[in-house]
């Protein structure tokens, strides 16, 4: 699936969160003023993913005040998401896309290279979905360190 771009319609999803509750993009969209920040990460409790999640956690109040909602998605099972959320006090939904159907639809499941090895997996990405369901911003292949700070600047959030 090709990657999303600004103006595209964001594919809907319904996935379980770290507590086993069902979360839909539609529900998230209707509860936000500016948009939903959907970030995709490869694996819970790994150093890069922990850094990114904690950066979102530490920036959450400013994002909420600016009208944004945050949700993370990875292929980890619900139990791993629960452990990750608990261990790092992550106050936003972490969704399990174990069969990577949503990730494929959003263009974040694909070929990656690491130390010369080519494999298929999650391309670390962030997509901002406007309340009307269109993509406001799509950033693919982002680096974990510094990504949230750059995103805040792009969104004009202090």
N, C-alpha and C positions, 0 to 999 in steps of 0.2 A: 504494500500500500504506500502511495506517495505521502510525503510529509505535508502537514497542514500549513496554510499560509493565512495571513490576515484577510478577513472577509469570507473565508470558507465557513461552512456550517460544521460545528464540532459534533462528532459522532456521539450519540447518547450512550450512556452506560448505566448499569446497575450492578454493583459489586458489594461483597461483604467487607465491613471494616474490622478493625482489630478486636472489637467486642462482639463480632458476629452479626451486627445490625446491617441491614441492607441500606446502601446509600446510592442515590441516583444523581446524575448530573443535573437533571431537571429540578430536583429538590434543592440542590445547592444553588443553582442559578436564580431561583425565585426568592431566595433568602439573602441575596446580596445586592448592594447598590451599584458597585462598579464592575464586579466580575469575580470569577472563580479562577484561582491560580491552581492549575493541575500540574504537579511536577512528578516526573517519572524517574525512578531510581532503580539501580540494578539489584541491590541486596541489602536487606536490613542488617544492622549491627556491624557493618564493615566501616573502616575508617572514613572513606570519602562520603558515603551515604549518611553516616552519623554527623559529620561536619555540616553537610547541607541541611539535614533535618533540624539540627540544633540552631543553625542560622535562621531557618524559617521560624522556629519556635521563638527565638530571641527577637525577631522582627514582627511577630504576630500582632502585637497591640497596635503598632503603627499601621500595619496592613488593614486590620479591622477598622481602625479609626478612619482610614481612607476609603472604606467600603468594599474591601476585598475579603474573600474566603479562601482558605488554603486547604488542599487535599493532596496527599501523596499516594502514588500507585507503584507497586512492584509485583513481581511474580511470586513473592514469598507467600506461604500459607498464612492463614489468619493467626495461628499460634505464634509464628515468628513476628508478625506485625504487632501482636499484643506484647510480646517480650520487648520489642524495640521501643514501643510507645511508653511502656512502664519504666524501662531502664533509663530513658532520657527525658521523661516528663513531657512527652509530645502531646499538646492539647488539641490537635486537629486529626481528622480521620486519616488513617492509613489503610488503603484498600488493597485487597488481594485479587490479583488477576493471574491466577495460577496457570491458566491455559493460554495466556497472553493474547486473547482475542481482542481486548480493548487496545492493548499496545500496538497490535498489528493495524487496527483501524485508525489509530492516531499517528502511524508512521514512526513509532519509536522502537519497534522490534526489527532488528536488522543486523547486517554484517558489521562487526567491530574488529579492531586490531589492537592487540596488547602484546608488547614485547615481540613483535614480528609474527605472532600467532593470530590467525583469522578464525573467528567463530561468530555464531549468531547469539544475540542477546539484547538487553535493554540499552538503548542509546539514551544517555542521561539528557533529559529535555524538560522544558517548561512551556506550557501553553496557557495563556490567559483567555478565558471564555467570557464574553460579554453577557449581560443578563438576557439578551435576545437570542443567545445560542450561537452567535458567530464568534470566530476567532479574532481576538483583538491583537494578539501578539503570539508568535511561535518562535521558540528558540531551541534549536537542536544541537546535540553534541556539546553541551555546556560542561565546564569544569566545576567540580563540587566546591572548591575553595574560591570564594569571592563572587560566586554566581548570584547569591541572594542580594548582596550589596549592589551589584550592577543592575539587577532587576528593580530594586527600589529606586535607583536613580532613573531608570528608563520610565518607570511608572509615576515618577514625581512624588514619591513617598519619602518623608523625612524620617 
